[in-house]
Amino acid sequence: CRLAGDNRFAPVTYGLNNHPITPVNVIAVDHNDNLWIGARNGLTSYDPTFTTRNHITDPDADINDVKNKILDLFVDKDNNIWAGRNGGGVVCLRQKEMNVRTYTVADGLANNVVRAVSQDDHGRIWFGTEGGISLMDSDGHLDNIRQEFANRFSLNDNAIYEIVRDNNGNMWIGTYFGGLNIFLKDYEAFTYYIAGDQRNQLKGKAVRQMVEQEDGTLWIATEDGGLNRMNQSTGEIVKLDLPCLKSDNVHSLAIVGNDLWIGSFIDGLTRYDLSTHKAVNYNTLNSGLPNNDVFALYYDGTHLWIGTALGLCRFDSESGKIMRVDADILRGGFVYHLTGDKHGNLWCGMRNNGLICYNMKTGLQKCW
């Protein structure tokens, strides 16, 4: 939708068949502040003024074909855009040359389902696929890394869901069945942390998100083993046991100052003080949270924004209260992804309502 002159929302469609951009799975902003939207029906971009729109993939591709669904977006050091697809390989737009190319298994990709894209300190692009990891060098050559049962320095699972580079240049890989793997920069080898109850074992197998403190402490959200804290110096992994976190399904994390914010399935939002280790839980009974399923968190430098299964909220640091964003287009919508830009806009990827731009200062909204 778009906000028209009469203050009413009008639908925005594109392509010969007038497809809306929905549902929006991922959004990213490149080095030139262009907005990139990954949806079920392909990849679309807008310039900062929203006067120019580009469809990088076929806008009239079959919306019901799951291969066209964008699962991840990544902007590399050279401002190239990488879009991982759900069976259609990975699409690369090199913006300097305005060259678009798709890489699939026919080009050496490990698998055509690409859920994660990242870049290491050597400039190599990492693709996390359903069939292992593919590494692309500066010449475009692909090398694949897969699980090898007889090699303890290989991946321990091929279903890759998350790739994060830490402050030391190590690459952390979250898998669906094998827990957490780490590729050590200095050794060019993998080690991994299997799920289990011992001191150095991850307490879950399905890694959802990872964030790192300034001191190197790594927080790992899993869908089946709760929230885990790793001391990278000792290798010790401890599950954070809090009375307010009854579910082991943790979806989103954000570090704001000295607080770790935890969004979970069923248990709402938890604020955990990293110094005192005290926790405060916000839920539908004691706060303005409209739903206890928190799927996305974003901190804009002043406020924490909270995406739930029933709308968007903002945590007001001065009052300590959660305020629901009272906008018709956002009320009751499933907010799946959040990010912001330098113009004060909050971009909300919705499960059913497409892409929504919410200006955090004026409250104006636009919908695509």
Disulfide bonds with the S-S distance in Angstrom:
none
